[in-house]
Amino acid sequence: MRVLTWNLFHGRSVPDQPRSLLPEFRDRIASWEWDVALLQEALPWWGAELGRAAHASARTAPTSRNWLLPLRRFVAERRPDLIKSNAGGANIILVRGQAIRDHRVQRLRLVPERRVVHGVLLDDGTWVANVHAQVRPHTLTRADLALAGRAVLAWAGDAPTVLGGDCNVRDPRVEGFTDAGGHGVDHVLVRGLATHGRARTLERGGLSDHAPVLVELGRIAGGPASRGT
């Protein structure tokens, strides 16, 4: 299973451009080879469009700054360089090639801003979850990661499990999980799965201030059964 994690920087590029970059993000994500994509700092209305373009099922979990969303969207679709993170936020999971049997969301905090972890149960019994932890202080960052880990393991039981996203620390440590690789603060953690090769970054053409990270995972021989979770 190939897992992509990418923080979309609220649909912006480096340097900023004064127009919607949805077509560029959509085409870039659709062109890469992955089975599950974990996206953070996505615009809340992007999920369906990204899913259609990538021939993937999409699940969205709203995060912060989403009140008066129609007004925020009006500005963000014209001048994302002006509204920046105030465009609204969401985490998105995209899945190719498998049905999604369940989708769950756990709130991690409301202050200083709303953070969540959300996860999907794939048709093969694997749970894959997406998190964007609080930036600072790192005591809150690690508290978010710990709560996210406990929530996902409670959903998954003994099933193989992935927890990925923008961890906002370079050395994420979550009880029950092993770091399968990452770049900077963007990592993929696993339980009951093996890593095939090293994590690698993908060419993003100036989109976002984070590099997209791709990790390839496989089953551990003799590991827990994948179905019936």
C-alpha positions in Angstrom: 0.0 0.0 0.0 1.4 3.4 -1.0 0.5 6.2 1.4 0.9 9.8 0.5 0.8 12.6 3.1 0.8 16.3 2.1 0.0 19.6 3.8 -1.7 21.7 1.1 -0.9 25.1 2.8 -4.5 26.1 2.4 -4.3 25.9 -1.4 -1.3 28.2 -1.7 2.1 28.1 -3.4 5.6 29.5 -2.7 5.7 32.3 -3.8 2.0 33.1 -3.4 -0.1 33.5 -6.5 -3.3 35.7 -6.6 -5.7 33.0 -8.0 -7.2 29.7 -7.1 -4.6 26.9 -7.5 -7.2 24.1 -7.3 -6.5 22.9 -10.9 -2.7 22.6 -10.1 -3.2 20.8 -6.8 -5.9 18.6 -8.4 -3.8 17.6 -11.4 -0.6 17.0 -9.4 -2.4 14.8 -6.8 -4.2 12.8 -9.5 -1.0 12.2 -11.5 0.9 10.5 -8.6 0.7 6.8 -7.9 -0.7 6.2 -4.4 -3.4 4.1 -2.8 -4.2 6.4 0.1 -3.6 10.2 0.3 -3.7 12.0 3.6 -4.1 15.7 3.1 -3.9 18.5 5.7 -4.6 22.3 5.5 -7.0 21.5 2.6 -9.8 23.9 1.8 -13.0 22.4 3.0 -14.8 22.3 -0.3 -11.9 20.6 -2.2 -12.5 17.0 -1.2 -15.1 16.0 -3.8 -13.2 17.6 -6.6 -9.8 16.0 -5.6 -11.5 12.7 -5.3 -13.2 12.9 -8.8 -9.9 13.9 -10.5 -7.9 11.1 -8.8 -10.7 8.4 -9.2 -10.7 8.1 -5.4 -13.2 8.0 -2.6 -12.9 11.1 -0.4 -13.7 11.7 3.3 -13.3 15.2 4.8 -13.0 16.3 8.5 -13.4 20.1 9.0 -10.8 21.7 11.3 -10.5 25.4 12.2 -11.6 28.8 11.0 -14.7 27.6 9.2 -17.3 30.0 10.5 -18.7 32.3 7.7 -17.3 29.8 5.3 -19.2 31.0 2.2 -17.5 34.4 2.6 -14.1 32.8 3.2 -14.6 30.7 0.1 -15.5 33.7 -2.0 -12.2 35.4 -1.1 -10.1 32.2 -1.2 -11.2 31.3 -4.7 -10.0 34.7 -5.9 -7.1 35.8 -3.6 -5.7 32.9 -1.5 -2.6 35.0 -1.1 -4.6 37.5 0.9 -6.8 35.3 3.1 -4.1 32.7 3.7 -5.1 30.2 6.5 -8.3 32.2 7.2 -9.8 30.5 4.1 -10.9 27.7 6.4 -9.4 24.3 7.0 -10.0 20.6 6.6 -8.2 17.2 6.6 -9.0 15.0 3.7 -8.5 11.3 3.1 -8.5 9.9 -0.5 -8.7 6.2 -1.2 -8.1 4.4 -4.5 -8.9 0.8 -5.4 -10.8 -0.1 -2.2 -14.1 0.6 -0.7 -14.3 2.6 2.6 -16.3 0.7 5.2 -16.2 3.2 8.0 -15.1 6.8 8.7 -14.6 8.2 12.2 -13.5 11.5 13.6 -12.0 12.3 17.0 -11.6 15.9 18.2 -8.2 16.6 19.7 -8.7 20.1 20.9 -10.7 23.3 20.5 -8.1 25.9 21.7 -5.9 27.5 20.5 -7.7 26.1 17.4 -9.7 23.0 16.5 -7.6 19.9 15.7 -8.9 16.5 14.8 -7.8 13.0 13.8 -10.0 11.1 11.3 -9.6 7.6 10.0 -11.1 5.2 7.5 -11.5 1.5 7.6 -10.5 0.0 4.2 -12.2 -3.0 2.6 -9.1 -5.1 3.4 -9.5 -4.4 7.1 -6.7 -1.8 7.4 -7.3 1.4 9.3 -5.7 4.6 7.9 -5.9 7.8 9.8 -4.9 11.4 9.1 -3.8 14.0 11.7 -2.6 17.6 11.8 -1.2 18.3 15.3 -1.0 21.6 17.1 2.0 23.7 16.0 3.3 25.1 19.4 4.1 24.6 22.2 5.3 21.1 21.5 3.8 19.9 24.8 0.4 20.4 23.0 1.7 18.9 19.8 2.7 15.7 21.5 -0.5 15.7 23.5 -2.4 15.8 20.2 -0.4 12.9 18.8 -0.8 10.8 21.9 -4.6 11.3 21.9 -4.8 10.6 18.1 -2.8 7.4 18.6 -5.1 6.2 21.4 -8.2 7.0 19.4 -7.0 5.3 16.2 -5.9 2.1 18.1 -9.3 2.0 19.8 -11.0 2.1 16.4 -8.6 -0.5 14.9 -8.4 -3.1 17.6 -5.8 -5.7 16.3 -6.0 -4.6 12.6 -3.0 -3.2 10.7 -3.0 0.6 11.2 -1.5 3.7 9.6 -1.4 7.2 11.3 0.1 9.8 9.1 0.0 13.5 8.5 1.6 16.8 9.6 2.9 15.9 13.1 4.5 19.3 13.6 7.5 17.7 15.3 10.4 16.1 13.5 10.5 13.1 15.8 6.9 12.0 16.3 6.6 9.3 19.0 3.2 7.7 19.5 2.8 4.7 21.7 2.0 1.5 19.7 3.3 2.9 16.4 6.6 2.8 14.6 7.8 5.7 12.3 7.8 4.4 8.8 9.4 7.5 7.4 8.9 11.1 6.6 10.3 14.5 5.7 10.6 17.4 8.1 7.4 17.3 10.3 5.4 15.1 7.8 5.5 11.5 8.8 3.7 8.1 8.4 3.5 5.9 11.5 2.4 2.3 11.4 1.3 -0.6 13.6 1.4 -4.2 12.1 2.8 -3.1 8.7 6.3 -3.3 7.2 8.0 -0.5 5.3 9.2 -1.2 1.8 12.2 1.1 1.0 12.7 4.7 2.2 10.2 7.4 2.3 10.6 9.8 -0.7 9.4 13.3 -1.5 7.6 14.1 -4.8 8.1 17.1 -7.1 5.4 19.6 -6.3 6.1 22.5 -8.7 6.1 25.2 -6.1 2.8 24.2 -4.6 2.5 24.4 -0.8 5.3 25.0 1.7 5.5 21.3 2.6 6.9 18.5 0.4 4.6 15.6 -0.4 5.9 12.4 1.2 5.2 8.9 -0.2 5.8 5.7 1.9 5.2 2.2 0.6 3.9 -0.4 3.2 3.3 -4.1 3.2 1.9 -6.8 5.4 4.1 -8.4 8.1 4.2 -12.2 7.7 2.2 -13.8 10.5 0.7 -10.5 11.4 -3.0 -9.9 12.4 -5.7 -10.9 10.0 -6.8 -8.0 7.8 -10.5 -8.7 7.4 -13.3 -8.8 9.8 -12.2 -5.9 12.0 
